[in-house]
Amino acid sequence: MQSFNRWLETHSRILMEGAVVERLKRSGAGVHPELLNSACLCESKGRTAMSAIYEEYIRIAHDHHLPLILLTPTWRAEAHRIRTTLKMDADELFEDAVQFMHERVTNAGLSSETTRLGGLIAIRGDVVKPAEWLSEEDAFQFHRQTTKALADAGVDFLLPSTLPALPEAVGLARACADTGSPYGISVSITSEGRLYDRSPLEDLLRTLVDLSAPPAFINVNCVHPEVFIDGYRRTMDRAPDTEGLVQGLQANTSRLSAEELDQAENLIQDETPETYADWLMKAFREFRLKMVGGCCGSDGQHIEALAKRLVSTDPRP
């Protein structure tokens, strides 16, 4: 099989999956309060509900002949949490997660050559609680067991996602690099072009590309496309050398901040699938992105609308 880095270089338009955890909550399948959808692997109802969601995204990519990035159901499934909550080793859960995702691809009839599987990783604490964010060195030490176990489970690359602060993002990058596996980094930003800890995005981008083993790609996720557009424009205004360093976007359907979404009792969607896809394609063209997909609030309708535009749009502005 082609290496992940080579696969990434080969494709200029890559579809990423949409929301999973939120859809499970709305489906009635539910998610674990600590381990979220990774605990769904341990019971048949959860596995069935996840299968339907993932296979819908796979079918969309297949129908539109698009390469697809899928992510393991392991966000918040950190090694210590798995041991204390499920009384099992992370290796066992991660191997099951990888096998589960490979079965979804096979069942949906998509070629393994057109799909790549990322090992999804979260920060230790809560994205909206600064007191729970780690320093760079603490993050490196804390996440090393999780990154190694996920890499050993057979994912194509690692992806720490929804990262709110520069120090933990860099520590996670180092932990991923320590495995020898390809990895990406995905952060959340404000319309000012800053992470939630107020660090300028350009500071993180420069730090990451200067690492001895830099990420294969850097993405933004868990923000509305308009917020991303405003934020990355401001970043490039301050630091023109950062143009092209962000390669992908998994976007929310709402313009609310992560904290506002976290406090909302009901799902909030500011956009129809069509207008949502239009916003994402605006970002795709303006910043010459390589990969786009969904985050909070998105479902199959949003990803379908996005796929239709992705195959018919010239990526050049």
Stockholm file with secondary structure:
# STOCKHOLM 1.0

chainA/1-317         MQSFNRWLETHSRILMEGAVVERLKRSGAGVHPELLNSACLCESKGRTAMSAIYEEYIRIAHDHHLPLILLTPTWRAEAHRIRTTLKMDADELFEDAVQFMHERVTNAGLSSETTRLGGLIAIRGDVVKPAEWLSEEDAFQFHRQTTKALADAGVDFLLPSTLPALPEAVGLARACADTGSPYGISVSITSEGRLYDRSPLEDLLRTLVDLSAPPAFINVNCVHPEVFIDGYRRTMDRAPDTEGLVQGLQANTSRLSAEELDQAENLIQDETPETYADWLMKAFREFRLKMVGGCCGSDGQHIEALAKRLVSTDPRP
#=GR chainA/1-317 SS CCCHHHHHHHCSCEEECCCCHHHHHHHTCCCBTTTBGGGGGGSHHHHHHHHHHHHHHHHHHHHTTCCEEEECSCTTCCHHHHHHHHSSCHHHHHHHHHHHHHHHHHHHTCCGGGEEEEEEECCSSCTTCGGGCCCHHHHHHHHHHHHHHHHHTTCSEEEECSBCCHHHHHHHHHHHHHTTSCBEEEECBCTTSBBTTSCBHHHHHHHHHTSSSCCSEEEEEEECHHHHHHHHHHHHHHCGGGTTCCCEEEECSSCSCHHHHHHCSSCCCCSCHHHHHHHHHHHHHHTTCSEEEECTTCCHHHHHHHHHHHHHSCSCC
#=GC SS_cons         CCCHHHHHHHCSCEEECCCCHHHHHHHTCCCBTTTBGGGGGGSHHHHHHHHHHHHHHHHHHHHTTCCEEEECSCTTCCHHHHHHHHSSCHHHHHHHHHHHHHHHHHHHTCCGGGEEEEEEECCSSCTTCGGGCCCHHHHHHHHHHHHHHHHHTTCSEEEECSBCCHHHHHHHHHHHHHTTSCBEEEECBCTTSBBTTSCBHHHHHHHHHTSSSCCSEEEEEEECHHHHHHHHHHHHHHCGGGTTCCCEEEECSSCSCHHHHHHCSSCCCCSCHHHHHHHHHHHHHHTTCSEEEECTTCCHHHHHHHHHHHHHSCSCC
//
